[in-house]
């Protein structure tokens, strides 16, 4: 232990995320360096996530949390991340963080690990998980978006996604997604007479052209970019099914299409899109409590990524249930769903021990904090969801370029999707 790695002060402030909503930024001070971090927020949230915002007035809660965290953490060694996180959870005193919220707990947790990395003069991803070699994640970009991220002004499918499977480096992988994003704009401008160039919270285009037609447009864009530039892609869909599921009636309600599907019909709809458009990545196709339909889809489509977000909420215990039922081969990782660096690392390690692919993800309400780029690199995530454009999205992507530059000749992209989807 070095006296220079001890926490000397903490500061918390209210800032604004990409939606203009309030969140918290934390600063953890050591003797010579400081770490600064902020917490994002989701609008399409699962019931098993911790609370992002505290109950009560946020300004008062931030002030109270700052006083308590100073009392408990000043003098603690920033090297002991798990101890710091345990103290943070103890300060909150609730399992779901409803007292102070992930905005306070997670921002402080991440700020601490950053401060310690700066103390060591080391890359954040190396402090998160120290090992000899790392691979960079392929960006999974949102091209056409709908659902809650578009506030009901677009298609019902929440995200139509792409990832370049033949990029040679992170620069090409990012460039490929930006080119495809522009190509989708060109095609939508021709095929949707009402398209005005609007975007959703994550920078994806919004259109009311219809769910199936929107996937067709992304597929057409993929074919054109491949022909013009040589980049090839996988296509994915995030159904965010829990957000359209009526639990009382057990129906999936597609408002734009004006149709309500029962469980069997939803299964057929998901399956038909996979088969018709050669979908490689399927996220949250069913409700967050429906492990059985997830499991059946996994049996019927063994060679694609079936990924759980709301069904797991980055929670290790929820993931255990999914593994027991063979419900997926992938999990979305969002740190604010569990509220601290240590807890998200526990989930990631358990996933990897059980051959579950991790997809580190942004939230619809983001800040410029690039922490998830380091988290994805630290654990060799095959994919990272960051959107395709937008300042707070590019902050994560540009950080990957810097990480690649740092790694130099040792830099390699994760080859999972290029190998799995040849």
N, C-alpha and C positions, 0 to 999 in steps of 0.2 A: 504493500500500500504506500502510495505517495501522498504527501500533504497536498500536492497540486491537483490530485484527482478528486479531492473532497468537494462536495457541493457547498458553495459559499453563499448563494442567494438564489431566489426564484422570483419570476415575475410572470403574471398572466394578464392578458388584455383581450378585449373583444375586438375581432376583426370581421370582415365580410367575405363570404365565399363567392363562387362564380355565379350563383343565382341571386346574389345580393342579400342572402340570409346571414344571420349572425352566427359566428363560431368563435373559437378561442385559440389564441396563439400563446404558447408558453416559451419562456426563456429560462434555461438552467445555466447558472453561472458556476464555473470553477475558478480557481485562482487566476489563470491566465487566458482561458478560453470560455466560450459559451456556446450552447446549442439552442437553436430556435426551431420550433415545429408547430404545426397547426393541424386541426382535425377536420376532415371533410364531412359531408352529410348526404344521405340518400333520401330520395322521395319515394322510391319503390322499395319499401323496407319489409323484411319478414318479421313475424311475431316472435321469433326466437333471438333476435338481436338485442344487445343491451341498449339502454336508452342513450340516444346521442346528446340530447339536451336535458338539463336537470329540471326537476319540477320547481316552480317558483320563479322569481325574477332573476334573469340571467346575470345582470350586473351585480346584484347582491351575492349570488352564488359564486361568481368569479372572485369577488373580494374575500368571501369567507374561505373559499378553497385556497386562495393564495396565502392567507394567514395560517391555515392549518398545515399546508404543505411546507411552509417555511419552518414551522415548529418541529415537524417530524423529519424533514429531510436535510436541513442544513447540518453539515458535519458528516453526513453519510458518504460512503465511497461510491462515486458514480460507476466504478468498475463492476459493482454488484447489481447488475440490472434486475435480476429476479427479486432481490431484496427490496430494491426501489419500487418495483411493480407491486409487490405484496403490501408494502406500506401504502401505496396509492389506493389499492383496492380496500384496504382497511380504513383509510380515511373516508372513503365513500360509505362503506358499511352496508351496502346492499349488493345482492347478486347481480341485479340488472343495471347497476350504476344510476339508478333513478335519483339519487341524492345530488350528485354533482355532474353526472353525465360523462360520456366518452369525450366530449369536447375538452373537458378539464383533465381527465385521467390519461387519455391517450396522448394528447399533445405534450403533457409533461413526460410521459414515458419515452416518447420518441426524442424529445429534446434532450433527455438524459443520455441516451445512447449516442446521439450526435456529439454532445459535449465530450463524452469519453473518447470518441473517435478522434475529435480534434485535439484532445490532450495527447493522444498517442501519435498524432500526425499521420493517421491511417484512414483509408477509405471506409466509409460507413458499412458497406457490404461485407468487408473483411472482419469487422468487429461483430456484426450480426452472426456470422458463421465463418469461422476461420478455417480455411482449407487451402490446398495447394493450387487447385484449378477451378475456374468458374466458366459457365456458359451464359450467354446473354439470351433473354427471352425474345420471342418474335412478337411484335405488336399486333394485337387483335383489334382492328379498327372498326368503329361503328359508322356505317355508310348511310343507311336510312333508318330513322328511329321513330318510335311511336309510344303508345301506352302512356304511363304516368310521366315519363320524361318529356313528353310533348303536350302534356295537359289536355289530352283528348282531341288534339287538333290534327292528328295524323293517323296512321294505320294502327291497328290493335297490337300487332307484333311489336315488342319493345325495342328490339335491336336486330338489324340484319348486318352481320359482321363479316369481315374478311381478314385473312392473314396470308402474307406472301410466303410460299413454301420453297422458292428457289433463290431467295436473296443470298448474296455472298457475305454481307456484313450488315450491321444495324442501320447504316445510312441507307442502303438499298431497300431494306425492309420498311423503313419509314417512308422513303420516297415512293415506293410502290403503293402504299396505302393512300398517300396524298394524291397521287395520280388517279387512282380509282375513285376517290372522293370527288375529284373534279369531273371525271367522266360520268359519274352518276348525275351530277348537276346538268351536264349537257344533254343526257338522255331524258331526264325528267323534264327539262325545258321544252323538249319536243313532244313528249308523250303525255304530259299532264297539263292540260290547258289552264288549270287553276294554280299551277306551281309558281310561287313567287320568290323562291330562293330562301325560304325560311329554314331555320335550324332549331333543333331541340336543345336541351340542357347540355348535351355532350358534343354538340357540333355536328350531329348527323342531320341530313336533310329530312324535312317533314313533308308529307304528301298524303292526300286522301285517295290515292289512286287504287287502293285495295291491297290486301295482304299478299295474295298470290302474285299480283301484278308487280308489286314492289320487289319481291324476290326475283322475278323475271328480269327486272331492270338491273339489279345488281349482277345477276348472272351475265347479262348482255355486256355490262361494263367490264366484267372480268374477261370475257372473250375478246373485247376490243383492246384492252390494255395489254393483254397477252400477245395479241397480234402486232400491236404497234411497238411495244417496249420489251417484250419477252418475259415480263413478270407473270408468274402463275400463282394462283391463290386457292385456298380452301374457303368455303362459304359456311357461315354459322348463323344460327337463329337463337336469340334469347326470347323465349315466350313470356317470361315473367308471369307464369300462369296463375300464381297465387293472387296477383293483383286484379285478375278478371274472374276469379272463381267465387261463385255464390255458395257459401257453405251450407246455407239453409236448404237450398234447392239442389245442391250438388251439380251445378251447371257452370260451364265456362261461357261467359257472356261477351261476345264480340260486338261492341256497340256500332262500329263503323259498318260492319257487314250485316248488322241487325239479325244475328243468329245466336242461339243459345245451344251449346253442345253438352250432352251428358258425358260421363266419363268414357264410355265406349266410343262415342263419336269424336271426342277430343283425341283419343288414342289413334283413331283412324286418320284424323286430320294431320296430326304430327307425323305419322308414318308416311302419309302421302307426300308431304313436303320433302321429307328426307329422300324418298325414292325419286320423285320427279326432278328435284334440283341437285341431287348428289350432295346433300348437306353433310358436312363432316363434323360439325360442332353443334350440339343441341343443349341449351341451358334452360333449366326450370320449365320443362314442357308440361308439368303437372303441379298440382297444389303442394304446398310445403309439408303436408302430412301424408302425402300419398306415396309412400315408399314402394308399394306394390306395383303401381303402373311404371314407376321409374325402373324397377327390377325387370318387368316384362319387356320394356323397351331395350334394356341392356341385353336381354337374351335374344331379342329379334334383330338387333343391329350391333353385332359384336365388334365391328371394325370401325366404329366412329367414336367420338368423344361424347359421352352422356354426362353432363356436368350439373352439379347441384349448387345452388346459391341459397335461396330462402330455406330450402329443406335442411341445410346444415348451419347457416348463419356463422360460418367459420368456427363453429363450436366442436371441440373434440368429442364430446359425449354424443352429440347428434351424428357426427361422422361415424362413430363406432356402430351405431344402429344401421346406418347406410351400408357399411362394410359387411355387417352380418347378413343383410338382405341382398347383397350384391346389387345395390340400387344405382351405382354410377361408377365410372372410372376416372372421374374428374371432380374437383371441388374449387369453387370460387373462394379466393382469400381476400377478405376486406378487414383490415385491422380494427376499424371502428365498430365492427360487429361484436367484438369481444372486449375491446377497450384497453389492451396493453400489449407491449412488444412481447413479453414472456408468454402470454396466453396464445398469441397468434403463432409464435414459434412452436409451441407445444402441438397445435393443430397441424401445422405444416409437417413437422417431424413424424407425427403419427400417420399422416396421409402418405408420406414417402415410404415409410416402413411397410405400408400395406399396398404399395404400387398404385396409389391414387395420384393422378396428375394434378399439380397445383397450378391454378391460373390466378395470378395476383391481379387485383382489380382496383380501379379508381371508383369514385362515387359520382353521381350526377351533379351534386353540389361540391365543387372542388376548390382547393386553394393551390397556390403555386408550389407547395411543398413537394419535392421529388422523392420522398422517402421510399415509396413503393417500388421505384426503379432499383434501389439498392436491395430491398427485400427480395424482389424477384431474382436478381442476380445472385444474391447470397445462397439461395437454395435451388439454383438451376431450373427455375420455372420454364416450361416450354413456351408459355404464352403470357402476355401481360395485356390487360384491357386498359387502354388509356384514351379511347376516342381516336380521331384522326387529325383534327385541327382544333384551334382555340388555344389561347395563351396558357391557361392552366393545364391543358392536355399536353401541349408541346413542351412544357417544363419537364414532364416526365420523360418524354421521348428524347429531348435534347440532353438530358442527364445520361441516358443510355449511350449517346454518342461520346460523351466525356468519359464514361466508364470504359467503353471500348478503346478509346485512345489511351487511357491509363494502362489497360491490360496489354496493349501493344501486340506483339507477335503471338502472345498467348490467347488473344481474343478469338472466340468462336461463338457462333450462334448455336443455340440448342437445336439439335437435328431431329427432334421428336416428330414434328408434323411433316417434315420432308421425307422422313423414313416411313411414317405410318400412312401417309397419303401420297404415294408416289404417282 
